[in-house]
Amino acid sequence: MGVSAYTDVAKSPIAAHRLFQAFYVDSHNLFPKVLPQVFSKIDLIPGQGGAPTIKLIQYRDGDQVKCMKNEITELDENKLVCKNRIVEGNMIGDEIETICYDVKFVANSGGGCTCTTKIEYHTKGDFVINHEEMKKAEEKSKGIFEAVQAYLTAHPDLYA
């Protein structure tokens, strides 16, 4: 098994606790509302959103990814840290065992925050992850991040 990893850092004018709530505490409600063209629905099984919980994410027809199970392994609302991993779905298969995410939101002095995400692709056998595929996934994530930021900007009382 091999591991390909990268770290993404995103700055936001939105407060850290609001982004954390949007992305990890209430994403099962918010994402289908903000991005209905991407997300069909997100169900929580078996927990209530904290660790351990699996989020069954279903995408709209036409998306390359149809559905996935995302397991929340750690969720700390005080430290604004979430660890999760994709355990099932068509992103996982003969070549990829799992994809792990370690995310931390840190408030900055201007009222916004910095979000640092470490992503690890755990591959099977000698498979080497295609960096173009990683870039595509990163661009899709950035689009979701920007859409959620825009929604929170338009709704300043949400998660305040």
C-alpha angles and dihedrals in degrees: 000000000000132000126216113188140179137170125226123198121195127181121209137184087219118098114261096239092052094052091045091053091047096048104036113014102039105014091115088066101030105045097059088048096048097037107025089155089063108030123051095183143322120218128192116227126204103340136048098255102288126092122328099032133124118217113208103208117196119192129206121264112276096039115119089230113060101184142334141188113233114193117208104214098172131016118174112177092185096052092033092231129141130181118190141154138203106241103171140017140082090295085066118061144105093342107031122056098186143329116229127201127196109187131183130179118204123189117231130208094258095063095260129091150225119240116203118192124186111197123193123190108202107202132196122243116331095334114139117206116245107242091210089059089049090052091050091052090047092052091049090051091050090053091053091046092052093047092051091047090052091049092049090048090053091047104042094171094057109109090351 
